[in-house]
């Protein structure tokens, strides 16, 4: 059994100097630096950024999110050992590959620690950009229930679960609850058609309607780079979620960049190619954990029905999963990180202390 020190479950209380509230998501927390610290680092470290660029520290945790809830296990195991290090290592690898291939920039400016990114502040698009290569997951569930139009795209009859689609399709969904947009329900994670994006582009933070073409191009380019690399290690890139945002350029303009993590087992599905060729699906992502939950909880509808979110949160808070379930996720993530990057991430035993030590070198600890 791993010790409590092998998991970083709380990441929003570090003594990082900031004059803003810490923004804490399901997995990552962001500390926006003071203007003085941002300017100092840009100058002293020689970052190719405008002088007024706002910088922040994005700290990952080992928390495990599924169905919009945080899950824990018996023995006070409040996260997945090695998860944060694996996710960052995989994303770092893809971002480096994107740079080599001449793709758009990312929000990452520097990497002070395996758990920490120094990032530039961006104006995020209010969509989760999802690309799908196979008919599976929520898309299959909708298709199985008779839906044939998904995000404005017409699906043919007679398709089978897990089959490869004729072409890569893009199915954006809302990020957060958006209000006052015609045709878009006020709920999180709502599918959005391309026509709605085009008609109300400003509501989704697009600067111009033409930038919808740009984001789709960046999504397809990023997907293709990762897909090709995964094929080289016997993996199929099934589907993935990207996020994008605008940043200012030193010349005074704006550009769309990649944000958040990319191509990880948290944000993507990956299948073993050899098994798929033999009619089997062997998953190397968080989907196995989702399926475990669906087969374990007394009423799976709680996890699938967004009208029952209060019950879902209560279920997650009050359920002590077997530690083996979280350790299986740990093994999957560490194995995938090793396959993708060539190195197996170490499970930090004192992540909090190591993070603080690393940030002391940047003079950011208060």
C-alpha positions in Angstrom: 0.0 0.0 0.0 1.5 3.4 -0.9 2.0 5.9 1.8 0.1 9.1 2.1 3.2 11.0 1.1 3.2 9.3 -2.4 0.1 11.2 -3.4 -0.3 15.0 -3.8 -4.1 15.4 -3.2 -4.1 19.0 -2.1 -2.4 21.5 -4.4 -4.2 24.9 -3.6 -2.4 25.8 -0.4 1.2 26.1 -1.4 3.1 29.2 -0.1 3.4 30.7 -3.6 3.5 34.5 -3.7 0.3 35.7 -5.4 -2.2 38.6 -4.9 -5.1 36.8 -6.4 -7.3 33.9 -5.3 -6.0 30.5 -6.3 -8.1 28.9 -9.1 -8.5 25.2 -8.3 -10.0 22.8 -10.8 -10.7 19.1 -10.5 -7.0 18.2 -11.0 -4.9 21.4 -11.4 -4.6 24.6 -9.4 -3.3 27.9 -10.8 -1.5 30.6 -8.9 -1.3 33.9 -10.9 1.9 35.7 -10.1 2.1 39.4 -9.1 2.8 41.8 -12.0 6.2 42.5 -10.4 7.2 38.8 -10.4 5.9 38.3 -13.9 8.0 41.2 -15.3 11.0 40.0 -13.3 10.9 36.5 -14.7 10.3 37.6 -18.2 13.3 39.9 -18.0 15.8 37.7 -16.0 14.9 34.4 -17.7 14.7 35.9 -21.2 11.3 34.5 -22.0 10.1 35.6 -25.5 7.0 37.3 -24.2 5.6 40.8 -24.1 6.6 42.7 -20.9 3.0 42.9 -19.7 2.3 39.2 -20.1 0.7 37.7 -17.0 2.4 34.5 -15.7 1.0 31.8 -13.5 2.1 28.5 -11.9 -0.1 25.6 -12.8 0.3 22.8 -10.2 -1.1 19.4 -11.0 -2.3 17.0 -8.3 -2.8 13.2 -8.2 -6.6 13.6 -7.7 -8.7 11.2 -9.8 -11.7 12.8 -11.5 -14.4 10.8 -13.3 -18.0 11.7 -14.2 -17.2 15.2 -12.9 -16.4 13.9 -9.4 -13.3 13.3 -7.3 -12.9 9.7 -6.1 -10.9 8.2 -3.2 -10.1 4.8 -1.9 -9.8 2.9 1.4 -6.9 3.6 3.6 -7.1 7.4 3.1 -5.8 7.0 -0.5 -7.0 10.4 -1.9 -5.4 10.1 -5.3 -3.4 8.0 -7.8 0.3 7.6 -7.1 2.3 8.9 -10.0 -0.7 10.3 -11.9 0.4 13.9 -11.9 3.9 13.2 -12.9 2.7 10.9 -15.7 0.2 13.3 -17.1 2.7 16.2 -17.1 5.4 14.1 -18.7 3.1 12.9 -21.5 1.9 16.5 -22.2 5.4 17.8 -22.1 6.4 15.2 -24.6 3.6 16.1 -27.1 4.2 19.8 -26.7 7.9 19.3 -27.5 6.9 17.2 -30.5 4.4 20.0 -31.6 7.3 22.5 -31.4 9.5 20.3 -33.5 6.8 19.9 -36.1 6.1 23.6 -36.3 2.7 23.6 -34.8 1.1 26.4 -32.8 2.6 27.4 -29.4 1.3 26.2 -26.0 0.7 28.1 -22.8 3.8 26.6 -21.2 6.7 29.0 -20.7 8.9 26.9 -18.3 8.8 23.7 -16.3 10.2 24.4 -12.8 9.2 20.9 -11.4 7.6 17.7 -12.8 4.3 18.8 -11.1 4.5 22.5 -12.1 4.2 24.5 -15.3 5.0 28.2 -15.6 2.3 29.4 -18.0 1.2 32.5 -19.7 -2.3 33.7 -19.1 -4.6 33.2 -22.1 -8.2 34.0 -22.9 -9.7 30.6 -23.3 -12.2 29.5 -25.8 -15.4 28.5 -24.0 -15.4 25.1 -25.7 -13.8 21.7 -25.2 -12.5 20.8 -28.6 -13.1 17.1 -29.1 -11.9 15.0 -32.0 -13.2 11.4 -32.6 -11.9 8.7 -34.8 -14.0 5.8 -33.5 -17.6 5.4 -32.4 -17.4 4.8 -28.7 -18.0 6.4 -25.3 -20.8 9.0 -25.0 -21.1 9.2 -28.7 -21.9 5.5 -29.0 -24.4 5.8 -26.2 -26.2 8.6 -28.0 -26.1 6.7 -31.3 -27.4 3.5 -29.7 -30.3 5.5 -28.3 -31.2 6.6 -31.8 -29.5 9.9 -32.2 -28.2 10.4 -35.7 -27.3 14.1 -35.6 -24.4 14.9 -33.2 -23.0 18.4 -33.1 -24.8 19.1 -36.4 -23.1 16.1 -38.0 -25.3 13.4 -39.7 -24.4 9.9 -38.8 -25.3 6.9 -41.1 -27.4 4.1 -39.9 -26.0 0.6 -39.2 -22.8 1.7 -37.5 -21.3 -0.6 -34.9 -19.9 0.1 -31.4 -16.1 0.9 -31.5 -15.9 0.9 -35.3 -13.6 3.4 -37.0 -15.4 6.3 -38.4 -15.0 7.2 -42.1 -13.1 10.4 -41.1 -12.0 12.3 -38.1 -14.9 14.3 -36.7 -15.0 17.3 -34.4 -17.7 17.4 -31.7 -17.2 20.5 -29.5 -19.0 20.9 -26.2 -19.4 23.8 -23.8 -16.7 24.4 -21.1 -18.6 25.5 -18.1 -22.2 26.8 -17.9 -22.8 29.4 -20.6 -25.8 31.7 -20.3 -27.8 33.7 -22.8 -26.8 31.8 -26.0 -29.6 30.8 -28.3 -29.8 27.1 -28.8 -27.3 26.2 -26.0 -28.8 24.9 -22.7 -27.4 26.4 -19.6 -25.5 23.3 -18.5 -21.9 22.1 -18.5 -20.6 19.9 -21.3 -23.4 20.5 -23.9 -22.7 19.5 -27.5 -22.5 22.4 -29.9 -22.8 22.5 -33.6 -20.4 24.3 -35.9 -23.2 26.5 -37.1 -23.9 27.7 -33.5 -20.2 28.4 -33.0 -20.2 30.4 -36.2 -23.4 32.3 -35.5 -22.4 33.3 -32.0 -18.7 33.1 -32.1 -18.1 36.0 -29.7 -20.1 34.2 -27.0 -17.5 31.4 -27.2 -14.6 33.9 -27.1 -13.6 33.5 -30.7 -12.2 36.8 -32.0 -13.5 36.3 -35.5 -15.6 33.6 -37.3 -12.5 32.7 -39.3 -10.8 31.6 -36.1 -13.2 28.6 -36.0 -11.4 27.3 -39.0 -8.1 28.0 -37.2 -9.0 26.1 -34.1 -10.3 23.1 -36.2 -7.0 23.1 -38.1 -4.9 23.2 -34.9 -7.1 20.3 -33.5 -6.6 18.2 -36.6 -2.9 18.9 -36.8 -2.3 18.1 -33.2 -4.4 14.9 -33.4 -2.4 13.8 -36.5 0.9 14.3 -34.8 -0.1 12.3 -31.7 -1.8 9.6 -33.8 1.3 9.0 -35.9 3.5 8.8 -32.8 1.2 6.4 -31.0 1.0 4.2 -34.0 4.7 3.7 -33.7 4.2 2.2 -30.2 1.2 0.0 -31.1 -1.5 2.3 -29.9 -4.7 3.6 -31.7 -5.6 7.3 -31.0 -9.3 6.9 -30.5 -10.5 10.3 -29.4 -9.2 13.3 -27.4 -10.0 16.7 -25.9 -8.0 19.8 -26.6 -8.4 23.3 -25.2 -7.4 26.5 -26.9 -7.0 30.2 -26.0 -5.6 33.5 -27.2 -2.4 35.1 -26.0 -0.8 38.4 -27.0 2.3 38.3 -29.1 5.4 40.5 -28.6 4.4 42.4 -31.8 1.0 43.4 -30.3 -1.2 40.8 -32.0 -3.1 37.7 -30.8 -2.7 34.1 -31.6 -4.5 30.9 -30.8 -2.4 28.4 -28.7 -2.8 25.0 -27.2 -3.8 25.0 -23.5 -4.1 22.5 -20.6 -2.9 19.0 -21.1 -2.9 17.1 -24.4 -2.9 13.5 -25.5 -3.0 12.0 -21.9 -4.9 9.0 -20.6 -7.1 11.6 -18.7 -8.1 13.5 -21.9 -7.9 10.8 -24.5 -8.8 7.2 -25.3 -6.0 4.9 -26.5 -6.4 1.3 -27.6 -4.0 -1.5 -28.2 -3.7 -1.8 -32.0 -3.0 -5.5 -32.1 -5.9 -6.4 -29.8 -8.3 -4.2 -31.9 -7.2 -6.0 -35.1 -8.3 -9.2 -33.4 -11.7 -7.8 -32.4 -10.9 -6.8 -28.9 -10.7 -3.4 -27.2 -7.9 -3.0 -24.7 -8.1 0.4 -23.1 -5.1 2.4 -22.0 -6.8 5.4 -20.5 -9.2 6.5 -17.7 -12.1 4.8 -19.5 -11.3 1.5 -17.7 -11.9 3.3 -14.4 -15.1 4.8 -15.7 -16.3 1.3 -16.7 -15.3 0.0 -13.3 -17.4 2.6 -11.6 -20.4 1.9 -13.8 -20.1 -1.8 -13.0 -19.6 -1.2 -9.2 -22.0 1.5 -8.1 -25.5 0.3 -7.1 -27.3 2.6 -9.6 -25.2 3.5 -12.7 -27.8 6.0 -13.8 -26.5 8.3 -11.1 -23.2 8.5 -13.0 -24.8 9.0 -16.4 -27.8 11.3 -15.7 -26.8 14.9 -15.3 -30.1 15.6 -13.6 -28.8 13.7 -10.6 -25.6 15.6 -10.0 -26.3 16.2 -6.3 -26.6 12.4 -5.8 -23.5 11.8 -7.8 -21.4 14.1 -5.7 -22.7 12.5 -2.6 -22.0 9.1 -3.9 -18.3 10.0 -4.7 -17.8 11.7 -1.4 -19.2 8.7 0.6 -17.7 5.8 -1.4 -14.4 4.2 -0.3 -13.3 2.4 -3.4 -10.9 -0.5 -3.1 -7.3 0.7 -3.3 -6.6 -1.7 -6.1 -8.9 0.3 -8.3 -6.7 3.4 -8.0 -3.5 1.4 -8.2 -4.7 0.0 -11.5 -5.1 3.5 -12.8 -1.6 4.3 -11.5 -0.1 1.4 -13.4 -1.9 2.3 -16.6 -0.8 5.9 -16.5 2.8 5.1 -15.6 3.0 2.5 -18.3 1.7 4.8 -20.9 4.1 7.6 -19.8 6.9 5.1 -20.2 5.8 3.9 -23.6 5.2 7.5 -24.9 8.3 9.2 -23.5 10.7 6.4 -23.0 11.0 7.0 -19.3 8.9 5.7 -16.4 8.1 8.7 -14.1 9.1 8.2 -10.5 6.4 8.5 -7.8 7.5 11.5 -5.7 7.6 10.7 -2.0 7.7 14.4 -0.9 6.2 16.2 -3.8 5.0 19.2 -1.8 8.5 19.9 -0.3 10.2 19.3 -3.7 7.8 21.8 -5.4 8.6 24.5 -2.8 12.3 23.8 -3.1 12.1 24.2 -6.9 10.1 27.4 -6.7 12.6 28.9 -4.3 15.0 29.0 -7.2 12.5 31.3 -9.0 12.1 33.4 -5.8 8.3 32.8 -5.8 7.8 31.3 -2.3 6.4 33.8 0.2 
